[in-house]
């Protein structure tokens, strides 16, 4: 059996170096190699990419490298072996070269919406760029374009765009040889249709293996982008060719215990269409202790409720599937659990009156972690009742004290509203003039009746009413318990109206006020002697005295019969009433 171990090729040379392709040549020191079927591996690498290709031929001594990047330095290594009876590959032969300059390639452009701003991002694959030019316009008015230039070392531009509109954005790179072809992307409007709830995904081998359902709208393939959910980041993306519905996502920036959000878009002739979203960890890690921060507890009868604040995603280095509460009391341990990852409290039930250490932990795929503890002593129900009573008493006392202070400070206002001062009457001379036309002449007040029937009697008022009685005959208006009645006076002798000021014992304290209620002031009376001496000016007045001893019954035998024709009835004085001035 023949086994061949070839000698490494010599004289490896890069000839005809262009911007995007290079021809490689070498030679053999053994003449017999020129007649063998030879296979050679070519390893091409630069600072960003690395490719390996195989070439076949009889006496193979050359190959052509295509799809190179202009202005890039490459390292090429070549090793060969026989196509038949291969035992070992030859040693590597290597060479370095730099491709020539050319107009830049079209940029790989994507977008990221963050903090109400749209960030346009592109991948820089060439050096010696002079600048980048970014142009954007509303899809409804594409002729109204806005253009700006970006420095050569920048790979993004943040724009403040109207989120209710779609925009077309193009980016070009320029060097000394010219400008690249424009790379165009359409920014979709912000709407509920462009949102999707993420589903969970598990990382494998330091990355993510994604697959999704084909979309009929994906005319130019798919785009997958990803970014951590809890830290500031620059989005990374991968473009998938049409017809392919899976991708293996890897990045040198992936970190364990960091949650990533992955989005899958359909590439269309217009704006990209969001299809799905996934959320997961490249590798989950145990959550550090103290996850729940400060725990709070509250006793409810024999139950204790332990609560905590909502957990931020940045504090979770693994997916939480539930929580568990441990209650430790003198080496006795009980636990209570929940499978709700959104829960913020757990209740330990039917506990004895004692001192407990409560421990809360999160349940994850890597075990229970994030331990946080709190110590609490349970009180008896009697203590809670006493505390509630004392609290209520202090509350009521505080309210009463506050009300008292307020009332004291505003006492003058309250007194004015509740008990206003009663003004005293001020009598002028016109109140004492003799009654004229349209004024009342006689007021009969029987102040000496003692029976219930007599108490119900009311005064009769003699007035002139020319507008009603064309014969100018005065009427007597007599108030009865059932109403009023009118009767013609037999006499119309004007005389002053006076109220008796005789012994107060004959006047009940309430009879006169029930007939003439006037709470604002007391009536002023004039005696007969004062009446005879009265004139335009007067000085002395005697207030109406009420019986201090109340009502005293008298024998009806001594009571004279009341004469309706007489202006007086068992009195020796009259009430003076005001009159209207003659017009």
HUGICOR-V313272 format. One record per backbone hydrogen bond with DSSP energy under -0.5 kcal/mol. NH is the residue of the N-H (numbers start at 1). CO is the residue of the C=O. If there is no record, write none. Layout:
BEGIN
<<NH & CO> <NH & CO>>
END
This chain:
BEGIN
<<4 & 85> <6 & 88> <10 & 27> <13 & 25> <15 & 13> <15 & 23> <18 & 16> <18 & 21> <22 & 65> <23 & 15> <24 & 63> <25 & 13> <26 & 61> <27 & 10> <31 & 29> <33 & 30> <34 & 31> <35 & 32> <36 & 33> <38 & 36> <38 & 57> <39 & 81> <40 & 55> <41 & 79> <42 & 53> <43 & 41> <43 & 77> <44 & 42> <44 & 51> <45 & 75> <46 & 49> <51 & 44> <53 & 42> <55 & 40> <57 & 38> <59 & 36> <59 & 57> <60 & 57> <63 & 24> <65 & 22> <66 & 64> <68 & 20> <71 & 100> <72 & 69> <74 & 72> <74 & 97> <75 & 45> <76 & 95> <77 & 43> <78 & 93> <79 & 41> <81 & 39> <83 & 37> <87 & 4> <88 & 4> <90 & 80> <93 & 78> <95 & 76> <97 & 74> <99 & 72> <100 & 18> <104 & 178> <108 & 123> <109 & 107> <110 & 121> <112 & 119> <114 & 112> <114 & 117> <117 & 114> <118 & 159> <119 & 112> <119 & 117> <120 & 118> <120 & 157> <121 & 110> <121 & 119> <122 & 155> <123 & 108> <125 & 123> <130 & 174> <131 & 174> <132 & 150> <133 & 172> <134 & 148> <135 & 170> <136 & 146> <137 & 168> <139 & 166> <141 & 138> <142 & 139> <144 & 141> <145 & 143> <146 & 136> <148 & 134> <150 & 132> <152 & 130> <154 & 151> <157 & 120> <159 & 118> <161 & 159> <163 & 161> <165 & 162> <167 & 187> <168 & 137> <169 & 167> <169 & 185> <170 & 135> <171 & 183> <172 & 133> <174 & 131> <175 & 178> <178 & 175> <180 & 173> <183 & 171> <184 & 182> <185 & 169> <187 & 167> <187 & 185> <188 & 186> <190 & 163> <191 & 189> <194 & 191> <195 & 192> <199 & 277> <201 & 279> <203 & 281> <204 & 207> <207 & 204> <208 & 249> <210 & 208> <210 & 247> <212 & 245> <218 & 215> <219 & 217> <219 & 267> <220 & 267> <222 & 240> <223 & 265> <224 & 238> <225 & 263> <226 & 236> <227 & 261> <229 & 259> <235 & 233> <236 & 226> <238 & 224> <240 & 222> <244 & 241> <247 & 210> <249 & 208> <249 & 247> <250 & 248> <254 & 251> <257 & 283> <258 & 255> <260 & 280> <261 & 227> <262 & 260> <262 & 278> <263 & 225> <264 & 276> <265 & 223> <266 & 273> <267 & 221> <267 & 265> <268 & 266> <272 & 186> <273 & 266> <274 & 272> <275 & 264> <276 & 264> <278 & 262> <279 & 199> <280 & 260> <281 & 201> <282 & 258> <285 & 317> <290 & 371> <292 & 370> <293 & 290> <295 & 293> <296 & 307> <298 & 305> <300 & 303> <303 & 300> <304 & 348> <305 & 298> <306 & 304> <306 & 346> <307 & 296> <307 & 305> <308 & 344> <309 & 292> <315 & 312> <316 & 313> <317 & 315> <321 & 319> <321 & 363> <322 & 363> <323 & 338> <324 & 361> <325 & 336> <326 & 324> <326 & 359> <327 & 334> <328 & 326> <328 & 357> <329 & 327> <329 & 332> <332 & 329> <333 & 331> <334 & 327> <336 & 325> <338 & 323> <341 & 339> <343 & 340> <346 & 306> <348 & 304> <349 & 347> <351 & 302> <354 & 352> <356 & 376> <357 & 328> <358 & 356> <358 & 374> <359 & 326> <360 & 372> <361 & 324> <362 & 369> <363 & 322> <364 & 362> <364 & 367> <365 & 319> <367 & 364> <369 & 362> <370 & 287> <372 & 360> <374 & 358> <376 & 356> <378 & 354> <378 & 376> <384 & 380> <385 & 381> <386 & 382> <387 & 383> <388 & 384> <389 & 385> <390 & 386> <391 & 387> <392 & 388> <393 & 389> <394 & 390> <395 & 391> <396 & 392> <397 & 393> <398 & 394> <399 & 395> <400 & 396> <401 & 397> <402 & 398> <403 & 399> <404 & 400> <405 & 401> <406 & 402> <407 & 403> <408 & 404> <409 & 405> <410 & 406> <411 & 408> <414 & 410> <415 & 411> <416 & 412> <417 & 413> <418 & 414> <419 & 415> <423 & 421> <427 & 425> <431 & 428> <432 & 429> <439 & 436> <441 & 462> <442 & 462> <444 & 442> <444 & 460> <445 & 443> <446 & 444> <447 & 445> <455 & 451> <456 & 452> <457 & 454> <458 & 479> <460 & 444> <461 & 477> <462 & 442> <462 & 460> <463 & 461> <463 & 475> <464 & 439> <465 & 463> <468 & 465> <469 & 465> <470 & 468> <472 & 469> <474 & 472> <475 & 463> <476 & 487> <477 & 461> <477 & 475> <478 & 476> <478 & 485> <479 & 459> <479 & 477> <480 & 478> <480 & 483> <483 & 480> <485 & 478> <487 & 476> <489 & 474> <494 & 492> <498 & 496> <498 & 574> <499 & 574> <500 & 573> <506 & 503> <507 & 504> <508 & 506> <512 & 508> <514 & 510> <515 & 511> <516 & 512> <521 & 518> <525 & 542> <526 & 574> <531 & 527> <532 & 528> <533 & 529> <534 & 530> <534 & 531> <535 & 537> <542 & 525> <543 & 541> <544 & 523> <547 & 507> <550 & 547> <558 & 555> <559 & 556> <560 & 558> <564 & 562> <566 & 563> <574 & 499> <575 & 498> <577 & 575>>
END
